[in-house]
Amino acid sequence: MLVAVAELKNLDTCSLLSCVGVRADLQGRGIGQALVERVVREALSPVYLYTLVPEFFRKAGFRDAESLPPDLPPRSIYGCSACDPALCLCLMKPREDS
Ligand SMILES: CC(C)(COP(=O)(O)OP(=O)(O)OC[C@H]1O[C@@H](n2cnc3c(N)ncnc32)[C@H](O)[C@@H]1OP(=O)(O)O)[C@@H](O)C(=O)NCCC(=O)NCCS
């Protein structure tokens, strides 16, 4: 049974976390946070993400990205034209050992 999903891509100088989602009837039980913590441990470089729910990711240790790595794909790869770009933040989390 599928409970939650997340995608992590290790790029040249950074990693990109995307597609984080928990099944609607299982949200609010700590699954999302546990999944993000687990996936971030697989990253080979600092993890970046774009999100409309920054508070969830801040609780997992992410903070505002001050600058964007050159190999980080732009928001437009998600084709989220129906979304509000002004509300979409880029957050990052350094590697644990950095
Ligand atoms: C966002 C999502 C992944 C969170 O997963 P979850 O399993 O419900 O979250 P958790 O139970 O692990 O919550 C961890 C903490 O984040 C908080 N939190 C969860 N969702 C939040 C949200 N949308 N906004 C702000 N805080 C949120 C919780 O209150 C909890 O805080 P606490 O530790 O102080 O109690 C899930 O709600 C989801 O799949 N939403 C729809 C898809 C989505 O928006 N994905 C993100 C795309 S970038």
Backbone and ligand atoms as CSV (ligand in chain L), in Angstrom:
chain,resi,resn,atom,element,x,y,z
A,1,MET,N,N,0.847,-1.192,0.000
A,1,MET,CA,C,0.000,0.000,0.000
A,1,MET,C,C,0.886,1.246,0.000
A,2,LEU,N,N,0.616,2.157,-0.906
A,2,LEU,CA,C,1.401,3.393,-0.985
A,2,LEU,C,C,0.933,4.363,0.097
A,3,VAL,N,N,1.889,4.817,0.909
A,3,VAL,CA,C,1.570,5.714,2.026
A,3,VAL,C,C,2.042,7.134,1.733
A,4,ALA,N,N,3.239,7.243,1.156
A,4,ALA,CA,C,3.827,8.559,0.925
A,4,ALA,C,C,4.859,8.455,-0.189
A,5,VAL,N,N,5.141,9.605,-0.817
A,5,VAL,CA,C,6.144,9.635,-1.878
A,5,VAL,C,C,7.069,10.837,-1.686
A,6,ALA,N,N,8.257,10.723,-2.228
A,6,ALA,CA,C,9.196,11.846,-2.294
A,6,ALA,C,C,10.218,11.491,-3.361
A,7,GLU,N,N,10.709,12.508,-4.053
A,7,GLU,CA,C,11.743,12.279,-5.066
A,7,GLU,C,C,12.972,13.104,-4.709
A,8,LEU,N,N,14.134,12.470,-4.730
A,8,LEU,CA,C,15.394,13.176,-4.495
A,8,LEU,C,C,16.300,12.944,-5.697
A,9,LYS,N,N,16.792,14.045,-6.277
A,9,LYS,CA,C,17.745,13.933,-7.389
A,9,LYS,C,C,19.062,14.503,-6.918
A,10,ASN,N,N,20.125,13.727,-7.018
A,10,ASN,CA,C,21.457,14.232,-6.726
A,10,ASN,C,C,22.028,14.831,-8.003
A,11,LEU,N,N,22.222,16.156,-7.994
A,11,LEU,CA,C,22.751,16.874,-9.155
A,11,LEU,C,C,24.251,17.102,-8.937
A,12,ASP,N,N,24.839,18.007,-9.710
A,12,ASP,CA,C,26.299,18.197,-9.592
A,12,ASP,C,C,26.710,18.818,-8.257
A,13,THR,N,N,26.085,19.954,-7.921
A,13,THR,CA,C,26.507,20.655,-6.696
A,13,THR,C,C,25.421,20.710,-5.637
A,14,CYS,N,N,24.229,20.228,-5.976
A,14,CYS,CA,C,23.127,20.263,-5.012
A,14,CYS,C,C,22.211,19.069,-5.270
A,15,SER,N,N,21.283,18.883,-4.354
A,15,SER,CA,C,20.268,17.840,-4.533
A,15,SER,C,C,18.907,18.520,-4.552
A,16,LEU,N,N,17.981,17.944,-5.305
A,16,LEU,CA,C,16.646,18.532,-5.450
A,16,LEU,C,C,15.607,17.573,-4.875
A,17,LEU,N,N,14.881,18.057,-3.865
A,17,LEU,CA,C,13.792,17.273,-3.269
A,17,LEU,C,C,12.475,17.766,-3.857
A,18,SER,N,N,11.648,16.850,-4.310
A,18,SER,CA,C,10.374,17.254,-4.905
A,18,SER,C,C,9.337,16.158,-4.689
A,19,CYS,N,N,8.115,16.476,-5.083
A,19,CYS,CA,C,7.023,15.494,-5.085
A,19,CYS,C,C,6.805,14.871,-3.703
A,20,VAL,N,N,6.930,15.654,-2.650
A,20,VAL,CA,C,6.691,15.122,-1.302
A,20,VAL,C,C,5.182,15.111,-1.047
A,21,GLY,N,N,4.666,13.960,-0.724
A,21,GLY,CA,C,3.233,13.868,-0.457
A,21,GLY,C,C,2.913,12.667,0.413
A,22,VAL,N,N,1.945,12.862,1.291
A,22,VAL,CA,C,1.470,11.792,2.171
A,22,VAL,C,C,-0.003,11.549,1.839
A,23,ARG,N,N,-0.403,10.305,1.815
A,23,ARG,CA,C,-1.804,9.980,1.507
A,23,ARG,C,C,-2.731,10.809,2.394
A,24,ALA,N,N,-3.766,11.371,1.802
A,24,ALA,CA,C,-4.595,12.352,2.503
A,24,ALA,C,C,-5.118,11.842,3.840
A,25,ASP,N,N,-5.514,10.580,3.894
A,25,ASP,CA,C,-6.109,10.074,5.139
A,25,ASP,C,C,-5.067,9.731,6.195
A,26,LEU,N,N,-3.776,9.893,5.855
A,26,LEU,CA,C,-2.717,9.581,6.824
A,26,LEU,C,C,-1.893,10.816,7.192
A,27,GLN,N,N,-2.319,11.963,6.721
A,27,GLN,CA,C,-1.573,13.184,7.031
A,27,GLN,C,C,-1.747,13.553,8.498
A,28,GLY,N,N,-0.765,14.303,9.021
A,28,GLY,CA,C,-0.848,14.791,10.398
A,28,GLY,C,C,-0.417,13.781,11.442
A,29,ARG,N,N,0.296,12.734,11.018
A,29,ARG,CA,C,0.754,11.695,11.961
A,29,ARG,C,C,2.274,11.605,12.027
A,30,GLY,N,N,2.962,12.571,11.437
A,30,GLY,CA,C,4.429,12.557,11.486
A,30,GLY,C,C,5.077,11.809,10.337
A,31,ILE,N,N,4.279,11.258,9.425
A,31,ILE,CA,C,4.842,10.471,8.318
A,31,ILE,C,C,5.649,11.361,7.377
A,32,GLY,N,N,5.114,12.536,7.047
A,32,GLY,CA,C,5.808,13.436,6.134
A,32,GLY,C,C,7.170,13.850,6.682
A,33,GLN,N,N,7.212,14.219,7.919
A,33,GLN,CA,C,8.480,14.652,8.510
A,33,GLN,C,C,9.476,13.493,8.549
A,34,ALA,N,N,9.013,12.313,8.937
A,34,ALA,CA,C,9.906,11.148,8.991
A,34,ALA,C,C,10.435,10.819,7.593
A,35,LEU,N,N,9.582,10.923,6.585
A,35,LEU,CA,C,10.007,10.637,5.207
A,35,LEU,C,C,11.056,11.648,4.744
A,36,VAL,N,N,10.799,12.927,4.993
A,36,VAL,CA,C,11.758,13.952,4.557
A,36,VAL,C,C,13.103,13.740,5.253
A,37,GLU,N,N,13.079,13.472,6.538
A,37,GLU,CA,C,14.350,13.246,7.254
A,37,GLU,C,C,15.104,12.050,6.668
A,38,ARG,N,N,14.375,11.001,6.345
A,38,ARG,CA,C,14.995,9.792,5.793
A,38,ARG,C,C,15.585,10.056,4.413
A,39,VAL,N,N,14.828,10.742,3.565
A,39,VAL,CA,C,15.275,10.994,2.196
A,39,VAL,C,C,16.474,11.944,2.188
A,40,VAL,N,N,16.442,12.954,3.045
A,40,VAL,CA,C,17.538,13.920,3.080
A,40,VAL,C,C,18.859,13.231,3.440
A,41,ARG,N,N,18.785,12.170,4.216
A,41,ARG,CA,C,20.014,11.439,4.574
A,41,ARG,C,C,20.673,10.804,3.353
A,42,GLU,N,N,19.927,10.608,2.268
A,42,GLU,CA,C,20.466,10.017,1.040
A,42,GLU,C,C,21.151,11.051,0.148
A,43,ALA,N,N,21.022,12.324,0.503
A,43,ALA,CA,C,21.548,13.383,-0.362
A,43,ALA,C,C,23.068,13.433,-0.290
A,44,LEU,N,N,23.679,13.692,-1.450
A,44,LEU,CA,C,25.133,13.791,-1.526
A,44,LEU,C,C,25.599,15.232,-1.435
A,45,SER,N,N,24.664,16.169,-1.412
A,45,SER,CA,C,25.002,17.599,-1.411
A,45,SER,C,C,23.837,18.336,-0.746
A,46,PRO,N,N,23.975,19.667,-0.506
A,46,PRO,CA,C,22.884,20.406,0.122
A,46,PRO,C,C,21.564,20.214,-0.644
A,47,VAL,N,N,20.466,20.101,0.099
A,47,VAL,CA,C,19.167,19.798,-0.519
A,47,VAL,C,C,18.354,21.079,-0.708
A,48,TYR,N,N,17.855,21.273,-1.916
A,48,TYR,CA,C,17.011,22.425,-2.250
A,48,TYR,C,C,15.626,21.914,-2.627
A,49,LEU,N,N,14.625,22.770,-2.426
A,49,LEU,CA,C,13.266,22.425,-2.857
A,49,LEU,C,C,12.468,23.691,-3.092
A,50,TYR,N,N,11.411,23.559,-3.881
A,50,TYR,CA,C,10.442,24.636,-4.072
A,50,TYR,C,C,9.160,24.197,-3.383
A,51,THR,N,N,8.535,25.112,-2.634
A,51,THR,CA,C,7.343,24.680,-1.920
A,51,THR,C,C,6.362,25.802,-1.650
A,52,LEU,N,N,5.113,25.412,-1.528
A,52,LEU,CA,C,4.055,26.323,-1.082
A,52,LEU,C,C,3.749,26.103,0.395
A,53,VAL,N,N,4.378,25.113,1.018
A,53,VAL,CA,C,4.144,24.833,2.440
A,53,VAL,C,C,5.472,24.901,3.210
A,54,PRO,N,N,6.085,26.106,3.207
A,54,PRO,CA,C,7.426,26.213,3.805
A,54,PRO,C,C,7.453,25.837,5.285
A,55,GLU,N,N,6.360,26.083,6.008
A,55,GLU,CA,C,6.410,25.811,7.460
A,55,GLU,C,C,6.634,24.326,7.742
A,56,PHE,N,N,6.062,23.472,6.905
A,56,PHE,CA,C,6.294,22.029,7.077
A,56,PHE,C,C,7.784,21.725,6.940
A,57,PHE,N,N,8.424,22.294,5.910
A,57,PHE,CA,C,9.837,21.989,5.669
A,57,PHE,C,C,10.749,22.696,6.666
A,58,ARG,N,N,10.340,23.857,7.149
A,58,ARG,CA,C,11.160,24.521,8.183
A,58,ARG,C,C,11.237,23.634,9.421
A,59,LYS,N,N,10.149,22.954,9.726
A,59,LYS,CA,C,10.158,22.057,10.890
A,59,LYS,C,C,11.092,20.872,10.687
A,60,ALA,N,N,11.427,20.605,9.427
A,60,ALA,CA,C,12.371,19.522,9.125
A,60,ALA,C,C,13.786,20.075,8.943
A,61,GLY,N,N,13.998,21.344,9.306
A,61,GLY,CA,C,15.351,21.896,9.296
A,61,GLY,C,C,15.729,22.693,8.059
A,62,PHE,N,N,14.779,22.923,7.157
A,62,PHE,CA,C,15.079,23.724,5.968
A,62,PHE,C,C,14.988,25.215,6.306
A,63,ARG,N,N,15.731,26.021,5.530
A,63,ARG,CA,C,15.696,27.475,5.707
A,63,ARG,C,C,15.698,28.139,4.338
A,64,ASP,N,N,15.431,29.447,4.306
A,64,ASP,CA,C,15.396,30.154,3.023
A,64,ASP,C,C,16.734,30.018,2.301
A,65,ALA,N,N,16.666,29.721,1.015
A,65,ALA,CA,C,17.887,29.638,0.212
A,65,ALA,C,C,18.341,31.056,-0.112
A,66,GLU,N,N,19.555,31.394,0.285
A,66,GLU,CA,C,20.050,32.761,0.048
A,66,GLU,C,C,20.528,32.935,-1.385
A,67,SER,N,N,21.028,31.881,-1.974
A,67,SER,CA,C,21.421,31.927,-3.385
A,67,SER,C,C,21.137,30.555,-3.979
A,68,LEU,N,N,20.962,30.543,-5.291
A,68,LEU,CA,C,20.590,29.282,-5.945
A,68,LEU,C,C,21.784,28.701,-6.700
A,69,PRO,N,N,22.088,27.441,-6.495
A,69,PRO,CA,C,23.190,26.822,-7.240
A,69,PRO,C,C,22.892,26.847,-8.742
A,70,PRO,N,N,23.926,26.968,-9.566
A,70,PRO,CA,C,23.720,27.082,-11.018
A,70,PRO,C,C,23.039,25.863,-11.633
A,71,ASP,N,N,23.211,24.698,-11.018
A,71,ASP,CA,C,22.607,23.499,-11.602
A,71,ASP,C,C,21.224,23.182,-11.025
A,72,LEU,N,N,20.706,24.064,-10.150
A,72,LEU,CA,C,19.354,23.834,-9.631
A,72,LEU,C,C,18.342,24.137,-10.732
A,73,PRO,N,N,17.485,23.177,-11.087
A,73,PRO,CA,C,16.500,23.446,-12.141
A,73,PRO,C,C,15.551,24.569,-11.720
A,74,PRO,N,N,15.058,25.361,-12.663
A,74,PRO,CA,C,14.128,26.444,-12.324
A,74,PRO,C,C,12.750,25.892,-11.944
A,75,ARG,N,N,11.974,26.726,-11.264
A,75,ARG,CA,C,10.612,26.319,-10.876
A,75,ARG,C,C,9.795,25.837,-12.073
A,76,SER,N,N,10.071,26.395,-13.244
A,76,SER,CA,C,9.233,26.116,-14.414
A,76,SER,C,C,9.253,24.653,-14.832
A,77,ILE,N,N,10.207,23.847,-14.313
A,77,ILE,CA,C,10.209,22.431,-14.712
A,77,ILE,C,C,8.950,21.723,-14.243
A,78,TYR,N,N,8.291,22.296,-13.220
A,78,TYR,CA,C,7.094,21.628,-12.706
A,78,TYR,C,C,5.837,22.004,-13.469
A,79,GLY,N,N,5.941,22.962,-14.371
A,79,GLY,CA,C,4.768,23.346,-15.143
A,79,GLY,C,C,3.636,23.813,-14.260
A,80,CYS,N,N,3.988,24.502,-13.169
A,80,CYS,CA,C,2.955,24.872,-12.193
A,80,CYS,C,C,2.411,26.256,-12.518
A,81,SER,N,N,1.947,26.434,-13.755
A,81,SER,CA,C,1.465,27.745,-14.168
A,81,SER,C,C,0.193,28.140,-13.428
A,82,ALA,N,N,-0.539,27.151,-12.916
A,82,ALA,CA,C,-1.770,27.468,-12.190
A,82,ALA,C,C,-1.465,27.912,-10.766
A,83,CYS,N,N,-0.226,27.730,-10.369
A,83,CYS,CA,C,0.189,28.036,-9.013
A,83,CYS,C,C,0.554,29.523,-8.904
A,84,ASP,N,N,0.760,30.003,-7.669
A,84,ASP,CA,C,1.149,31.395,-7.471
A,84,ASP,C,C,2.651,31.463,-7.216
A,85,PRO,N,N,3.447,31.869,-8.204
A,85,PRO,CA,C,4.907,31.885,-8.030
A,85,PRO,C,C,5.338,32.752,-6.856
A,86,ALA,N,N,4.551,33.769,-6.529
A,86,ALA,CA,C,4.936,34.654,-5.424
A,86,ALA,C,C,4.907,33.925,-4.086
A,87,LEU,N,N,4.136,32.858,-4.016
A,87,LEU,CA,C,4.026,32.110,-2.751
A,87,LEU,C,C,4.965,30.905,-2.715
A,88,CYS,N,N,5.623,30.634,-3.830
A,88,CYS,CA,C,6.478,29.449,-3.921
A,88,CYS,C,C,7.890,29.819,-3.483
A,89,LEU,N,N,8.340,29.252,-2.380
A,89,LEU,CA,C,9.660,29.588,-1.844
A,89,LEU,C,C,10.670,28.498,-2.162
A,90,CYS,N,N,11.914,28.926,-2.295
A,90,CYS,CA,C,13.007,27.960,-2.427
A,90,CYS,C,C,13.681,27.859,-1.062
A,91,LEU,N,N,13.705,26.666,-0.522
A,91,LEU,CA,C,14.344,26.419,0.777
A,91,LEU,C,C,15.517,25.467,0.570
A,92,MET,N,N,16.414,25.456,1.537
A,92,MET,CA,C,17.557,24.540,1.438
A,92,MET,C,C,17.921,24.010,2.818
A,93,LYS,N,N,18.595,22.864,2.796
A,93,LYS,CA,C,19.118,22.278,4.026
A,93,LYS,C,C,20.537,21.786,3.744
A,94,PRO,N,N,21.524,22.282,4.511
A,94,PRO,CA,C,22.889,21.811,4.295
A,94,PRO,C,C,22.998,20.330,4.630
A,95,ARG,N,N,24.055,19.711,4.133
A,95,ARG,CA,C,24.306,18.320,4.537
A,95,ARG,C,C,24.641,18.284,6.012
A,96,GLU,N,N,24.262,17.192,6.654
A,96,GLU,CA,C,24.468,17.061,8.099
A,96,GLU,C,C,25.922,17.274,8.492
A,97,ASP,N,N,26.847,16.797,7.637
A,97,ASP,CA,C,28.258,16.844,8.013
A,97,ASP,C,C,28.974,18.078,7.490
A,98,SER,N,N,28.194,19.057,6.933
A,98,SER,CA,C,28.874,20.247,6.403
A,98,SER,C,C,28.773,21.388,7.411
L,1,LIG,C1,C,2.762,18.583,3.400
L,1,LIG,C2,C,2.646,17.083,3.791
L,1,LIG,C3,C,3.685,16.283,2.995
L,1,LIG,C4,C,2.914,16.953,5.287
L,1,LIG,O1,O,2.912,15.570,5.647
L,1,LIG,P1,P,2.290,15.096,7.046
L,1,LIG,O2,O,2.600,13.668,7.238
L,1,LIG,O3,O,0.867,15.502,7.096
L,1,LIG,O4,O,3.110,16.035,8.060
L,1,LIG,P2,P,3.632,15.651,9.521
L,1,LIG,O5,O,2.509,15.003,10.269
L,1,LIG,O6,O,4.897,14.909,9.426
L,1,LIG,O7,O,3.880,17.106,10.121
L,1,LIG,C5,C,5.122,17.497,10.687
L,1,LIG,C6,C,4.962,18.917,11.204
L,1,LIG,O8,O,4.696,19.812,10.088
L,1,LIG,C7,C,3.458,20.489,10.303
L,1,LIG,N1,N,2.758,20.593,9.019
L,1,LIG,C8,C,2.282,19.574,8.283
L,1,LIG,N2,N,1.713,20.041,7.157
L,1,LIG,C9,C,1.841,21.388,7.206
L,1,LIG,C10,C,1.429,22.444,6.337
L,1,LIG,N3,N,0.771,22.205,5.186
L,1,LIG,N4,N,1.722,23.717,6.705
L,1,LIG,C11,C,2.395,23.978,7.850
L,1,LIG,N5,N,2.796,23.018,8.723
L,1,LIG,C12,C,2.515,21.737,8.393
L,1,LIG,C13,C,2.682,19.640,11.282
L,1,LIG,O9,O,1.752,20.421,12.010
L,1,LIG,C14,C,3.789,19.091,12.162
L,1,LIG,O10,O,4.159,20.072,13.107
L,1,LIG,P3,P,4.457,19.675,14.656
L,1,LIG,O11,O,5.674,18.782,14.607
L,1,LIG,O12,O,4.729,20.989,15.312
L,1,LIG,O13,O,3.245,18.976,15.138
L,1,LIG,C15,C,1.228,16.529,3.519
L,1,LIG,O14,O,0.291,17.330,4.199
L,1,LIG,C16,C,0.851,16.492,2.056
L,1,LIG,O15,O,1.090,15.482,1.387
L,1,LIG,N6,N,0.227,17.575,1.557
L,1,LIG,C17,C,-0.216,17.639,0.164
L,1,LIG,C18,C,0.951,17.676,-0.790
L,1,LIG,C19,C,1.892,18.823,-0.517
L,1,LIG,O16,O,1.495,19.975,-0.269
L,1,LIG,N7,N,3.193,18.495,-0.581
L,1,LIG,C20,C,4.267,19.468,-0.459
L,1,LIG,C21,C,4.619,19.894,-1.836
L,1,LIG,S1,S,6.054,20.948,-1.832
